[in-house]
Amino acid sequence: MYRHTLKNKNVIIQKNKNTIINKQIKINTLWLCQLKIKITSTPLCLLLAIFALNS
């Protein structure tokens, strides 16, 4: 019983780590896009930014 609970906690922690990583990727994508928009305002980058915010 105890071992099973421990396993579930590990799964939850792993899921949380994945969520944090995904958020970090989105933030990085948005940051890169903002940088590109400043240099060359490409519609593709705006689409990427919108997609990153929506997902």
C-alpha distance matrix in Angstrom:
0.0 3.8 5.5 5.2 6.4 8.8 10.0 10.9 12.7 14.6 15.6 16.9 18.7 20.3 21.5 23.0 24.7 26.2 27.5 29.1 30.6 32.0 33.5 35.1 36.6 38.0 39.5 41.0 42.4 44.0 45.4 46.9 48.4 49.9 51.4 52.9 54.1 56.1 57.6 58.1 57.0 55.6 54.4 51.8 50.2 50.3 48.6 45.9 45.4 45.2 42.7 40.5 40.6 39.8 36.9
3.8 0.0 3.8 5.4 5.2 6.3 8.7 10.0 10.8 12.6 14.5 15.6 16.7 18.6 20.3 21.3 22.8 24.7 26.1 27.2 28.9 30.5 31.9 33.2 35.0 36.5 37.7 39.2 40.9 42.4 43.5 45.2 46.8 48.2 49.6 51.2 52.5 54.3 55.9 56.6 55.6 54.4 53.5 50.8 49.0 49.2 47.7 44.9 44.3 44.3 41.9 39.5 39.6 39.1 36.2
5.5 3.8 0.0 3.8 5.5 5.1 6.3 8.8 10.0 10.7 12.6 14.5 15.4 16.6 18.7 20.2 21.2 22.8 24.7 25.9 27.1 28.8 30.6 31.7 33.1 35.0 36.4 37.5 39.1 40.9 42.0 43.4 45.2 46.8 48.0 49.4 51.0 52.8 54.2 54.8 54.0 52.7 51.8 49.0 47.3 47.7 46.1 43.2 42.8 43.0 40.4 38.0 38.5 38.1 34.9
5.2 5.4 3.8 0.0 3.8 5.4 5.1 6.4 8.8 10.0 10.8 12.6 14.4 15.4 16.8 18.7 20.1 21.4 22.9 24.7 25.9 27.2 29.0 30.5 31.8 33.4 35.0 36.3 37.7 39.4 40.8 42.2 43.7 45.4 46.8 48.1 49.5 51.5 52.9 53.3 52.3 50.8 49.7 47.0 45.4 45.7 43.9 41.1 40.9 40.8 38.1 36.0 36.3 35.6 32.5
6.4 5.2 5.5 3.8 0.0 3.8 5.4 5.1 6.3 8.7 10.0 10.7 12.4 14.3 15.5 16.7 18.5 20.2 21.3 22.8 24.5 25.9 27.2 28.8 30.5 31.8 33.2 34.8 36.3 37.7 39.1 40.7 42.2 43.6 45.2 46.7 47.9 49.8 51.4 52.0 50.9 49.6 48.5 45.9 44.2 44.3 42.7 39.9 39.3 39.2 36.9 34.5 34.6 34.0 31.1
8.8 6.3 5.1 5.4 3.8 0.0 3.8 5.4 5.1 6.3 8.8 10.0 10.6 12.4 14.4 15.4 16.6 18.6 20.1 21.2 22.6 24.5 25.9 27.0 28.8 30.5 31.6 32.9 34.7 36.3 37.4 38.9 40.7 42.1 43.4 45.0 46.4 48.2 49.7 50.4 49.6 48.4 47.6 44.9 43.0 43.3 42.0 39.0 38.4 38.6 36.3 33.7 34.0 33.8 30.8
10.0 8.7 6.3 5.1 5.4 3.8 0.0 3.8 5.4 5.1 6.4 8.8 9.9 10.6 12.5 14.4 15.4 16.7 18.6 20.1 21.1 22.7 24.6 25.8 27.1 28.9 30.4 31.6 33.0 34.9 36.2 37.4 39.1 40.8 42.1 43.4 44.9 46.9 48.2 48.7 47.9 46.4 45.6 42.7 41.1 41.5 39.9 36.9 36.6 36.9 34.2 31.8 32.4 32.0 28.8
10.9 10.0 8.8 6.4 5.1 5.4 3.8 0.0 3.8 5.4 5.1 6.3 8.7 9.8 10.6 12.4 14.3 15.4 16.7 18.5 20.0 21.1 22.8 24.4 25.8 27.2 28.8 30.3 31.6 33.2 34.7 36.2 37.5 39.2 40.7 42.1 43.3 45.3 46.9 47.3 46.2 44.8 43.7 41.0 39.4 39.5 37.8 35.1 34.6 34.5 32.0 29.7 30.0 29.4 26.3
12.7 10.8 10.0 8.8 6.3 5.1 5.4 3.8 0.0 3.8 5.4 5.1 6.2 8.6 9.9 10.6 12.3 14.3 15.3 16.5 18.4 19.9 21.1 22.5 24.4 25.8 27.0 28.6 30.2 31.6 32.8 34.6 36.1 37.5 39.0 40.6 41.8 43.6 45.2 45.9 44.9 43.8 42.9 40.4 38.4 38.5 37.2 34.3 33.6 33.7 31.5 28.9 29.0 28.8 25.9
14.6 12.6 10.7 10.0 8.7 6.3 5.1 5.4 3.8 0.0 3.8 5.4 5.0 6.1 8.6 9.8 10.5 12.3 14.3 15.3 16.4 18.3 20.0 21.0 22.5 24.4 25.7 26.8 28.5 30.3 31.3 32.7 34.5 36.1 37.3 38.8 40.3 42.1 43.5 44.2 43.4 42.2 41.5 38.8 36.9 37.3 36.0 32.9 32.4 32.9 30.5 27.8 28.4 28.4 25.3
15.6 14.5 12.6 10.8 10.0 8.8 6.4 5.1 5.4 3.8 0.0 3.8 5.5 5.1 6.2 8.7 9.9 10.6 12.4 14.3 15.3 16.5 18.5 20.0 21.1 22.7 24.4 25.7 26.9 28.7 30.2 31.5 32.9 34.7 36.1 37.4 38.8 40.8 42.2 42.6 41.6 40.2 39.2 36.4 34.8 35.2 33.6 30.6 30.3 30.5 27.9 25.5 26.2 25.8 22.5
16.9 15.6 14.5 12.6 10.7 10.0 8.8 6.3 5.1 5.4 3.8 0.0 3.8 5.4 5.1 6.2 8.6 9.9 10.6 12.4 14.2 15.3 16.6 18.4 20.0 21.2 22.6 24.3 25.7 27.1 28.6 30.2 31.5 33.0 34.7 36.1 37.2 39.2 40.9 41.3 40.2 39.0 37.9 35.4 33.6 33.6 32.2 29.4 28.7 28.7 26.4 23.9 24.1 23.8 20.9
18.7 16.7 15.4 14.4 12.4 10.6 9.9 8.7 6.2 5.0 5.5 3.8 0.0 3.8 5.5 5.1 6.2 8.7 9.9 10.6 12.3 14.2 15.3 16.5 18.4 20.0 21.0 22.5 24.3 25.8 26.8 28.5 30.2 31.5 32.9 34.5 35.9 37.6 39.2 40.0 39.1 38.1 37.4 34.9 32.7 33.0 32.0 28.9 28.1 28.6 26.5 23.6 23.9 24.2 21.3
20.3 18.6 16.6 15.4 14.3 12.4 10.6 9.8 8.6 6.1 5.1 5.4 3.8 0.0 3.8 5.4 5.1 6.3 8.7 9.9 10.5 12.3 14.3 15.3 16.5 18.5 20.0 21.0 22.5 24.4 25.6 26.8 28.5 30.3 31.5 32.8 34.4 36.3 37.6 38.2 37.4 36.1 35.5 32.7 30.8 31.4 30.1 26.9 26.5 27.2 24.7 22.0 22.9 23.1 19.8
21.5 20.3 18.7 16.8 15.5 14.4 12.5 10.6 9.9 8.6 6.2 5.1 5.5 3.8 0.0 3.8 5.4 5.1 6.3 8.7 9.8 10.5 12.4 14.2 15.3 16.6 18.4 19.9 21.0 22.6 24.3 25.7 26.9 28.6 30.2 31.4 32.7 34.8 36.3 36.6 35.5 34.2 33.2 30.6 28.8 29.0 27.6 24.6 24.2 24.4 21.9 19.4 20.0 19.8 16.6
23.0 21.3 20.2 18.7 16.7 15.4 14.4 12.4 10.6 9.8 8.7 6.2 5.1 5.4 3.8 0.0 3.8 5.4 5.0 6.2 8.6 9.8 10.6 12.3 14.2 15.3 16.5 18.3 19.9 21.1 22.4 24.3 25.6 26.9 28.6 30.2 31.3 33.1 34.9 35.5 34.4 33.4 32.6 30.3 28.1 28.2 27.1 24.2 23.2 23.6 21.6 18.7 18.8 19.2 16.5
24.7 22.8 21.2 20.1 18.5 16.6 15.4 14.3 12.3 10.5 9.9 8.6 6.2 5.1 5.4 3.8 0.0 3.8 5.4 5.1 6.1 8.6 9.9 10.5 12.3 14.3 15.3 16.4 18.3 20.0 20.9 22.4 24.2 25.6 26.8 28.5 30.0 31.6 33.1 33.9 33.2 32.2 31.8 29.3 27.0 27.5 26.7 23.4 22.6 23.6 21.6 18.4 19.2 20.0 17.2
26.2 24.7 22.8 21.4 20.2 18.6 16.7 15.4 14.3 12.3 10.6 9.9 8.7 6.3 5.1 5.4 3.8 0.0 3.8 5.4 5.0 6.1 8.6 9.7 10.5 12.3 14.2 15.1 16.3 18.3 19.8 20.9 22.4 24.2 25.6 26.7 28.2 30.3 31.6 32.0 31.2 29.9 29.2 26.5 24.5 25.2 23.9 20.7 20.3 21.2 18.7 15.8 17.0 17.5 14.3
27.5 26.1 24.7 22.9 21.3 20.1 18.6 16.7 15.3 14.3 12.4 10.6 9.9 8.7 6.3 5.0 5.4 3.8 0.0 3.8 5.4 5.0 6.2 8.6 9.8 10.6 12.3 14.2 15.2 16.5 18.3 19.9 21.0 22.5 24.3 25.6 26.7 28.7 30.4 30.8 29.6 28.5 27.6 25.2 23.1 23.2 22.1 19.1 18.3 18.8 16.7 13.7 14.2 14.7 11.9
29.1 27.2 25.9 24.7 22.8 21.2 20.1 18.5 16.5 15.3 14.3 12.4 10.6 9.9 8.7 6.2 5.1 5.4 3.8 0.0 3.8 5.4 5.1 6.1 8.7 9.9 10.5 12.2 14.2 15.3 16.3 18.2 19.8 21.0 22.5 24.2 25.4 27.1 28.8 29.6 28.7 28.0 27.6 25.4 22.8 23.1 22.6 19.4 18.1 19.2 17.7 14.2 14.6 16.1 13.8
30.6 28.9 27.1 25.9 24.5 22.6 21.1 20.0 18.4 16.4 15.3 14.2 12.3 10.5 9.8 8.6 6.1 5.0 5.4 3.8 0.0 3.8 5.4 5.0 6.2 8.7 9.8 10.4 12.2 14.2 15.1 16.3 18.2 19.9 20.9 22.4 24.0 25.8 27.1 27.8 27.3 26.3 26.1 23.5 21.1 21.9 21.3 17.8 17.2 18.7 16.8 13.4 14.8 16.3 13.7
32.0 30.5 28.8 27.2 25.9 24.5 22.7 21.1 19.9 18.3 16.5 15.3 14.2 12.3 10.5 9.8 8.6 6.1 5.0 5.4 3.8 0.0 3.8 5.4 5.1 6.3 8.7 9.8 10.5 12.4 14.2 15.3 16.4 18.4 19.9 21.0 22.3 24.5 25.8 26.1 25.2 23.9 23.3 20.7 18.6 19.1 18.1 14.8 14.3 15.5 13.3 10.0 11.6 12.8 9.9
33.5 31.9 30.6 29.0 27.2 25.9 24.6 22.8 21.1 20.0 18.5 16.6 15.3 14.3 12.4 10.6 9.9 8.6 6.2 5.1 5.4 3.8 0.0 3.8 5.4 5.1 6.2 8.6 9.8 10.5 12.2 14.2 15.2 16.4 18.3 19.8 20.7 22.6 24.5 25.0 23.9 23.1 22.6 20.5 17.9 18.0 17.6 14.5 13.0 14.2 12.9 9.3 9.8 11.7 9.9
35.1 33.2 31.7 30.5 28.8 27.0 25.8 24.4 22.5 21.0 20.0 18.4 16.5 15.3 14.2 12.3 10.5 9.7 8.6 6.1 5.0 5.4 3.8 0.0 3.8 5.4 5.1 6.1 8.5 9.8 10.4 12.2 14.0 15.2 16.4 18.2 19.7 21.2 22.7 23.7 23.1 22.6 22.7 20.5 17.6 18.3 18.4 15.0 13.6 15.7 14.6 10.9 12.0 14.5 12.9
36.6 35.0 33.1 31.8 30.5 28.8 27.1 25.8 24.4 22.5 21.1 20.0 18.4 16.5 15.3 14.2 12.3 10.5 9.8 8.7 6.2 5.1 5.4 3.8 0.0 3.8 5.5 5.1 6.1 8.6 9.7 10.4 12.1 14.2 15.2 16.3 18.0 20.0 21.1 21.7 21.1 20.1 20.2 17.6 15.0 16.2 15.9 12.2 11.7 14.0 12.4 8.9 11.2 13.4 11.5
38.0 36.5 35.0 33.4 31.8 30.5 28.9 27.2 25.8 24.4 22.7 21.2 20.0 18.5 16.6 15.3 14.3 12.3 10.6 9.9 8.7 6.3 5.1 5.4 3.8 0.0 3.8 5.4 5.0 6.1 8.5 9.8 10.4 12.2 14.2 15.2 16.1 18.4 20.0 20.2 19.1 18.2 17.7 15.6 12.9 13.3 13.1 9.8 8.5 10.5 9.3 5.6 7.4 10.0 8.8
39.5 37.7 36.4 35.0 33.2 31.6 30.4 28.8 27.0 25.7 24.4 22.6 21.0 20.0 18.4 16.5 15.3 14.2 12.3 10.5 9.8 8.7 6.2 5.1 5.5 3.8 0.0 3.8 5.4 5.1 6.1 8.6 9.8 10.5 12.3 14.2 15.0 16.6 18.6 19.5 18.5 18.4 18.5 16.9 13.6 13.9 14.7 11.6 9.4 11.9 11.9 8.2 9.0 12.3 11.9
41.0 39.2 37.5 36.3 34.8 32.9 31.6 30.3 28.6 26.8 25.7 24.3 22.5 21.0 19.9 18.3 16.4 15.1 14.2 12.2 10.4 9.8 8.6 6.1 5.1 5.4 3.8 0.0 3.8 5.5 5.0 6.1 8.5 9.8 10.5 12.2 14.0 15.5 16.7 17.8 17.6 17.3 18.0 16.0 12.8 14.1 14.9 11.5 10.3 13.5 13.1 9.8 11.7 14.8 14.1
42.4 40.9 39.1 37.7 36.3 34.7 33.0 31.6 30.2 28.5 26.9 25.7 24.3 22.5 21.0 19.9 18.3 16.3 15.2 14.2 12.2 10.5 9.8 8.5 6.1 5.0 5.4 3.8 0.0 3.8 5.4 5.2 6.1 8.6 9.9 10.5 12.0 14.3 15.4 15.7 15.1 14.2 14.6 12.4 9.3 10.8 11.3 7.8 7.2 10.5 10.0 7.3 9.8 12.7 12.2
44.0 42.4 40.9 39.4 37.7 36.3 34.9 33.2 31.6 30.3 28.7 27.1 25.8 24.4 22.6 21.1 20.0 18.3 16.5 15.3 14.2 12.4 10.5 9.8 8.6 6.1 5.1 5.5 3.8 0.0 3.8 5.5 5.0 6.1 8.6 9.7 10.2 12.3 14.3 14.7 13.5 13.3 13.5 12.2 8.8 9.1 10.5 7.8 5.4 8.8 9.7 7.1 8.3 11.7 12.3
45.4 43.5 42.0 40.8 39.1 37.4 36.2 34.7 32.8 31.3 30.2 28.6 26.8 25.6 24.3 22.4 20.9 19.8 18.3 16.3 15.1 14.2 12.2 10.4 9.7 8.5 6.1 5.0 5.4 3.8 0.0 3.8 5.3 5.1 6.2 8.7 9.8 10.8 12.7 14.1 13.7 14.2 15.4 14.3 10.6 11.5 13.6 11.0 8.9 12.4 13.4 10.8 11.8 15.4 15.9
46.9 45.2 43.4 42.2 40.7 38.9 37.4 36.2 34.6 32.7 31.5 30.2 28.5 26.8 25.7 24.3 22.4 20.9 19.9 18.2 16.3 15.3 14.2 12.2 10.4 9.8 8.6 6.1 5.2 5.5 3.8 0.0 3.8 5.5 5.0 6.2 8.6 10.0 10.7 11.9 12.1 12.1 13.8 12.3 8.8 10.9 12.8 10.1 9.2 13.0 13.7 11.6 13.5 16.8 16.9
48.4 46.8 45.2 43.7 42.2 40.7 39.1 37.5 36.1 34.5 32.9 31.5 30.2 28.5 26.9 25.6 24.2 22.4 21.0 19.8 18.2 16.4 15.2 14.0 12.1 10.4 9.8 8.5 6.1 5.0 5.3 3.8 0.0 3.8 5.3 5.0 6.0 8.5 9.8 9.9 9.1 9.0 10.3 9.2 5.5 7.2 9.5 7.5 6.5 10.2 11.4 10.2 11.9 14.9 15.7
49.9 48.2 46.8 45.4 43.6 42.1 40.8 39.2 37.5 36.1 34.7 33.0 31.5 30.3 28.6 26.9 25.6 24.2 22.5 21.0 19.9 18.4 16.4 15.2 14.2 12.2 10.5 9.8 8.6 6.1 5.1 5.5 3.8 0.0 3.8 5.4 5.0 6.3 8.8 9.8 8.9 10.2 11.7 11.8 8.1 8.5 11.7 10.4 8.3 11.6 13.7 12.3 13.0 16.3 17.7
51.4 49.6 48.0 46.8 45.2 43.4 42.1 40.7 39.0 37.3 36.1 34.7 32.9 31.5 30.2 28.6 26.8 25.6 24.3 22.5 20.9 19.9 18.3 16.4 15.2 14.2 12.3 10.5 9.9 8.6 6.2 5.0 5.3 3.8 0.0 3.8 5.5 5.3 6.5 8.7 9.4 10.9 13.4 13.2 9.7 11.2 14.3 12.7 11.4 14.9 16.6 15.1 16.3 19.6 20.6
52.9 51.2 49.4 48.1 46.7 45.0 43.4 42.1 40.6 38.8 37.4 36.1 34.5 32.8 31.4 30.2 28.5 26.7 25.6 24.2 22.4 21.0 19.8 18.2 16.3 15.2 14.2 12.2 10.5 9.7 8.7 6.2 5.0 5.4 3.8 0.0 3.8 5.3 5.0 5.7 6.7 7.5 10.5 10.2 7.3 9.5 12.4 11.3 10.9 14.3 15.8 15.0 16.7 19.6 20.5
54.1 52.5 51.0 49.5 47.9 46.4 44.9 43.3 41.8 40.3 38.8 37.2 35.9 34.4 32.7 31.3 30.0 28.2 26.7 25.4 24.0 22.3 20.7 19.7 18.0 16.1 15.0 14.0 12.0 10.2 9.8 8.6 6.0 5.0 5.5 3.8 0.0 3.8 5.5 5.1 4.1 6.3 8.7 9.8 7.0 7.8 11.3 11.2 10.3 13.0 15.3 15.0 16.0 18.7 20.4
56.1 54.3 52.8 51.5 49.8 48.2 46.9 45.3 43.6 42.1 40.8 39.2 37.6 36.3 34.8 33.1 31.6 30.3 28.7 27.1 25.8 24.5 22.6 21.2 20.0 18.4 16.6 15.5 14.3 12.3 10.8 10.0 8.5 6.3 5.3 5.3 3.8 0.0 3.8 5.8 6.4 9.4 12.2 13.5 10.8 11.4 15.1 14.8 13.5 16.3 18.7 18.1 18.7 21.8 23.5
57.6 55.9 54.2 52.9 51.4 49.7 48.2 46.9 45.2 43.5 42.2 40.9 39.2 37.6 36.3 34.9 33.1 31.6 30.4 28.8 27.1 25.8 24.5 22.7 21.1 20.0 18.6 16.7 15.4 14.3 12.7 10.7 9.8 8.8 6.5 5.0 5.5 3.8 0.0 3.8 6.6 9.0 12.6 13.4 11.3 12.9 16.2 15.8 15.3 18.3 20.3 19.8 21.0 23.9 25.2
58.1 56.6 54.8 53.3 52.0 50.4 48.7 47.3 45.9 44.2 42.6 41.3 40.0 38.2 36.6 35.5 33.9 32.0 30.8 29.6 27.8 26.1 25.0 23.7 21.7 20.2 19.5 17.8 15.7 14.7 14.1 11.9 9.9 9.8 8.7 5.7 5.1 5.8 3.8 0.0 3.8 5.7 9.4 10.6 9.4 11.0 14.0 14.3 14.4 17.0 18.9 19.1 20.5 22.9 24.3
57.0 55.6 54.0 52.3 50.9 49.6 47.9 46.2 44.9 43.4 41.6 40.2 39.1 37.4 35.5 34.4 33.2 31.2 29.6 28.7 27.3 25.2 23.9 23.1 21.1 19.1 18.5 17.6 15.1 13.5 13.7 12.1 9.1 8.9 9.4 6.7 4.1 6.4 6.6 3.8 0.0 3.8 6.6 8.8 7.6 8.1 11.3 12.3 12.1 14.1 16.4 17.1 18.0 20.2 22.1
55.6 54.4 52.7 50.8 49.6 48.4 46.4 44.8 43.8 42.2 40.2 39.0 38.1 36.1 34.2 33.4 32.2 29.9 28.5 28.0 26.3 23.9 23.1 22.6 20.1 18.2 18.4 17.3 14.2 13.3 14.2 12.1 9.0 10.2 10.9 7.5 6.3 9.4 9.0 5.7 3.8 0.0 3.8 5.3 5.4 6.7 8.9 10.1 11.0 12.8 14.5 15.6 17.1 18.9 20.4
54.4 53.5 51.8 49.7 48.5 47.6 45.6 43.7 42.9 41.5 39.2 37.9 37.4 35.5 33.2 32.6 31.8 29.2 27.6 27.6 26.1 23.3 22.6 22.7 20.2 17.7 18.5 18.0 14.6 13.5 15.4 13.8 10.3 11.7 13.4 10.5 8.7 12.2 12.6 9.4 6.6 3.8 0.0 3.8 5.4 5.1 6.2 8.6 9.8 10.6 12.2 14.2 15.4 16.5 18.3
51.8 50.8 49.0 47.0 45.9 44.9 42.7 41.0 40.4 38.8 36.4 35.4 34.9 32.7 30.6 30.3 29.3 26.5 25.2 25.4 23.5 20.7 20.5 20.5 17.6 15.6 16.9 16.0 12.4 12.2 14.3 12.3 9.2 11.8 13.2 10.2 9.8 13.5 13.4 10.6 8.8 5.3 3.8 0.0 3.8 5.4 5.1 6.2 8.7 9.9 10.4 12.2 14.3 15.3 16.4
50.2 49.0 47.3 45.4 44.2 43.0 41.1 39.4 38.4 36.9 34.8 33.6 32.7 30.8 28.8 28.1 27.0 24.5 23.1 22.8 21.1 18.6 17.9 17.6 15.0 12.9 13.6 12.8 9.3 8.8 10.6 8.8 5.5 8.1 9.7 7.3 7.0 10.8 11.3 9.4 7.6 5.4 5.4 3.8 0.0 3.8 5.3 4.9 6.1 8.6 9.7 10.4 12.3 14.2 15.3
50.3 49.2 47.7 45.7 44.3 43.3 41.5 39.5 38.5 37.3 35.2 33.6 33.0 31.4 29.0 28.2 27.5 25.2 23.2 23.1 21.9 19.1 18.0 18.3 16.2 13.3 13.9 14.1 10.8 9.1 11.5 10.9 7.2 8.5 11.2 9.5 7.8 11.4 12.9 11.0 8.1 6.7 5.1 5.4 3.8 0.0 3.8 5.4 5.0 6.2 8.5 9.8 10.6 12.3 14.3
48.6 47.7 46.1 43.9 42.7 42.0 39.9 37.8 37.2 36.0 33.6 32.2 32.0 30.1 27.6 27.1 26.7 23.9 22.1 22.6 21.3 18.1 17.6 18.4 15.9 13.1 14.7 14.9 11.3 10.5 13.6 12.8 9.5 11.7 14.3 12.4 11.3 15.1 16.2 14.0 11.3 8.9 6.2 5.1 5.3 3.8 0.0 3.8 5.4 5.1 6.1 8.5 9.9 10.5 12.2
45.9 44.9 43.2 41.1 39.9 39.0 36.9 35.1 34.3 32.9 30.6 29.4 28.9 26.9 24.6 24.2 23.4 20.7 19.1 19.4 17.8 14.8 14.5 15.0 12.2 9.8 11.6 11.5 7.8 7.8 11.0 10.1 7.5 10.4 12.7 11.3 11.2 14.8 15.8 14.3 12.3 10.1 8.6 6.2 4.9 5.4 3.8 0.0 3.8 5.5 5.0 6.0 8.6 9.9 10.5
45.4 44.3 42.8 40.9 39.3 38.4 36.6 34.6 33.6 32.4 30.3 28.7 28.1 26.5 24.2 23.2 22.6 20.3 18.3 18.1 17.2 14.3 13.0 13.6 11.7 8.5 9.4 10.3 7.2 5.4 8.9 9.2 6.5 8.3 11.4 10.9 10.3 13.5 15.3 14.4 12.1 11.0 9.8 8.7 6.1 5.0 5.4 3.8 0.0 3.8 5.4 5.1 6.3 8.7 10.2
45.2 44.3 43.0 40.8 39.2 38.6 36.9 34.5 33.7 32.9 30.5 28.7 28.6 27.2 24.4 23.6 23.6 21.2 18.8 19.2 18.7 15.5 14.2 15.7 14.0 10.5 11.9 13.5 10.5 8.8 12.4 13.0 10.2 11.6 14.9 14.3 13.0 16.3 18.3 17.0 14.1 12.8 10.6 9.9 8.6 6.2 5.1 5.5 3.8 0.0 3.8 5.5 5.2 6.2 8.7
42.7 41.9 40.4 38.1 36.9 36.3 34.2 32.0 31.5 30.5 27.9 26.4 26.5 24.7 21.9 21.6 21.6 18.7 16.7 17.7 16.8 13.3 12.9 14.6 12.4 9.3 11.9 13.1 10.0 9.7 13.4 13.7 11.4 13.7 16.6 15.8 15.3 18.7 20.3 18.9 16.4 14.5 12.2 10.4 9.7 8.5 6.1 5.0 5.4 3.8 0.0 3.8 5.5 5.2 6.1
40.5 39.5 38.0 36.0 34.5 33.7 31.8 29.7 28.9 27.8 25.5 23.9 23.6 22.0 19.4 18.7 18.4 15.8 13.7 14.2 13.4 10.0 9.3 10.9 8.9 5.6 8.2 9.8 7.3 7.1 10.8 11.6 10.2 12.3 15.1 15.0 15.0 18.1 19.8 19.1 17.1 15.6 14.2 12.2 10.4 9.8 8.5 6.0 5.1 5.5 3.8 0.0 3.8 5.6 5.5
40.6 39.6 38.5 36.3 34.6 34.0 32.4 30.0 29.0 28.4 26.2 24.1 23.9 22.9 20.0 18.8 19.2 17.0 14.2 14.6 14.8 11.6 9.8 12.0 11.2 7.4 9.0 11.7 9.8 8.3 11.8 13.5 11.9 13.0 16.3 16.7 16.0 18.7 21.0 20.5 18.0 17.1 15.4 14.3 12.3 10.6 9.9 8.6 6.3 5.2 5.5 3.8 0.0 3.8 5.8
39.8 39.1 38.1 35.6 34.0 33.8 32.0 29.4 28.8 28.4 25.8 23.8 24.2 23.1 19.8 19.2 20.0 17.5 14.7 16.1 16.3 12.8 11.7 14.5 13.4 10.0 12.3 14.8 12.7 11.7 15.4 16.8 14.9 16.3 19.6 19.6 18.7 21.8 23.9 22.9 20.2 18.9 16.5 15.3 14.2 12.3 10.5 9.9 8.7 6.2 5.2 5.6 3.8 0.0 3.8
36.9 36.2 34.9 32.5 31.1 30.8 28.8 26.3 25.9 25.3 22.5 20.9 21.3 19.8 16.6 16.5 17.2 14.3 11.9 13.8 13.7 9.9 9.9 12.9 11.5 8.8 11.9 14.1 12.2 12.3 15.9 16.9 15.7 17.7 20.6 20.5 20.4 23.5 25.2 24.3 22.1 20.4 18.3 16.4 15.3 14.3 12.2 10.5 10.2 8.7 6.1 5.5 5.8 3.8 0.0
